[in-house]
Each structure stands twice: as C-alpha cells, then as structure tokens.
C-alpha cells in the first residue's frame, strides 16, 4: 500500500508515502513524470510519523491522502 497527495506547486508535484521493511518513506516528486524517481526521500519509523512529517514539511492534511498502488510495482 502507498498513499499519495498531489500538491502541484513549484518544486513539489506530489508526495508518496510507502512502507518498506525499514520504515515508511516520504517520497517527494518534483514533476508529473519524474522519470528519475523521487527528488527527495525521508525515512520515518511508521505511518503516523510519515504523515506528521508530510504535514510539518508540506502542510498535507489527512483528507488529502488517497491510496494508490505501491510505486515499486509501477513501470
């Protein structure tokens, strides 16, 4: 499972939260295509810490998240 929030503002197009064995990454994409992958990634301990980091850094609230397929399996 992954969560996505679209910001569509200069320097930050979207944020994806994705769980890995070591924790939950906050993946920051700077364009629609982002062919090279995220421009930033920040490892957090769990989902609640990842959401808190996204709120503190980018202002993303709980109602902005939508569930998407895990990005590791997309293209």
Beta strands, then each sheet from edge to edge (+ up, - down):
strand 1: 2-9
strand 2: 12-20
strand 3: 23-29
strand 4: 40-44
strand 5: 66-68
sheet 1: 4+ 3- 2+ 1- 5+
end
